[in-house]
């Protein structure tokens, strides 16, 4: 996974955490749910990138 992708995913996750916290403080369930959704989306992206990296590593192992 590229450093830029990691940074984007981390930024999205932090944004989601901030939204969730703001939703809790203001008792705004919709904002809290959006924050949780943003975090879940960032997590899925991170896992997808990890799978791509793992696939690339396996491919490289067989080429050498």
C-alpha positions as a Markdown table, in Angstrom:
| # | Residue | x | y | z |
|---|---|---|---|---|
| 1 | Unk | 0.0 | 0.0 | 0.0 |
| 2 | Unk | 1.4 | 3.4 | -0.9 |
| 3 | Unk | 2.1 | 6.0 | 1.7 |
| 4 | Unk | -0.4 | 8.3 | 0.1 |
| 5 | Unk | -3.2 | 5.7 | 0.3 |
| 6 | Unk | -2.4 | 5.0 | 3.9 |
| 7 | Unk | -2.5 | 8.8 | 4.7 |
| 8 | Unk | -5.9 | 9.1 | 2.9 |
| 9 | Unk | -7.4 | 6.2 | 4.7 |
| 10 | Unk | -6.1 | 7.4 | 8.0 |
| 11 | Unk | -7.5 | 10.9 | 7.3 |
| 12 | Unk | -10.9 | 9.4 | 6.5 |
| 13 | Unk | -10.8 | 7.3 | 9.7 |
| 14 | Unk | -9.9 | 10.3 | 11.8 |
| 15 | Unk | -12.6 | 12.3 | 10.2 |
| 16 | Unk | -15.1 | 9.6 | 11.0 |
| 17 | Unk | -14.0 | 9.4 | 14.6 |
| 18 | Unk | -14.4 | 13.2 | 14.9 |
| 19 | Unk | -17.9 | 13.0 | 13.4 |
| 20 | Unk | -18.8 | 10.2 | 15.7 |
| 21 | Unk | -17.5 | 12.1 | 18.8 |
| 22 | Unk | -19.3 | 15.3 | 17.7 |
| 23 | Unk | -22.5 | 13.3 | 17.2 |
| 24 | Unk | -22.2 | 11.9 | 20.7 |
| 25 | Unk | -21.5 | 15.3 | 22.3 |
| 26 | Unk | -24.4 | 17.0 | 20.5 |
| 27 | Unk | -26.7 | 14.0 | 20.8 |
| 28 | Unk | -27.0 | 13.9 | 17.0 |
| 29 | Unk | -27.5 | 10.2 | 16.1 |
| 30 | Unk | -27.3 | 10.8 | 12.4 |
| 31 | Unk | -23.9 | 12.5 | 12.7 |
| 32 | Unk | -22.7 | 9.7 | 15.0 |
| 33 | Unk | -23.8 | 7.1 | 12.4 |
| 34 | Unk | -22.1 | 9.0 | 9.6 |
| 35 | Unk | -18.9 | 9.0 | 11.6 |
| 36 | Unk | -19.1 | 5.2 | 12.2 |
| 37 | Unk | -19.8 | 4.8 | 8.5 |
| 38 | Unk | -16.8 | 6.8 | 7.5 |
| 39 | Unk | -14.6 | 4.7 | 9.8 |
| 40 | Unk | -16.0 | 1.5 | 8.4 |
| 41 | Unk | -15.4 | 2.7 | 4.8 |
| 42 | Unk | -11.8 | 3.6 | 5.7 |
| 43 | Unk | -11.2 | 0.2 | 7.3 |
| 44 | Unk | -12.5 | -1.6 | 4.2 |
| 45 | Unk | -10.2 | 0.5 | 2.0 |
| 46 | Unk | -7.3 | -0.3 | 4.2 |
| 47 | Unk | -8.1 | -4.1 | 4.1 |
| 48 | Unk | -8.4 | -3.9 | 0.3 |
| 49 | Unk | -5.0 | -2.3 | 0.0 |
| 50 | Unk | -3.6 | -5.0 | 2.3 |
| 51 | Unk | -5.0 | -7.7 | 0.2 |
| 52 | Unk | -3.5 | -6.1 | -3.0 |
| 53 | Unk | -0.1 | -6.0 | -1.2 |
| 54 | Unk | -0.4 | -9.6 | -0.1 |
| 55 | Unk | -1.3 | -10.7 | -3.7 |
| 56 | Unk | 1.6 | -8.7 | -5.0 |
| 57 | Unk | 4.0 | -10.4 | -2.5 |
| 58 | Unk | 2.7 | -13.8 | -3.5 |
| 59 | Unk | 3.2 | -13.0 | -7.2 |
| 60 | Unk | 6.7 | -11.7 | -6.6 |
| 61 | Unk | 7.6 | -14.9 | -4.6 |
| 62 | Unk | 6.6 | -17.1 | -7.6 |
| 63 | Unk | 8.5 | -14.9 | -10.1 |
| 64 | Unk | 11.8 | -15.2 | -8.3 |
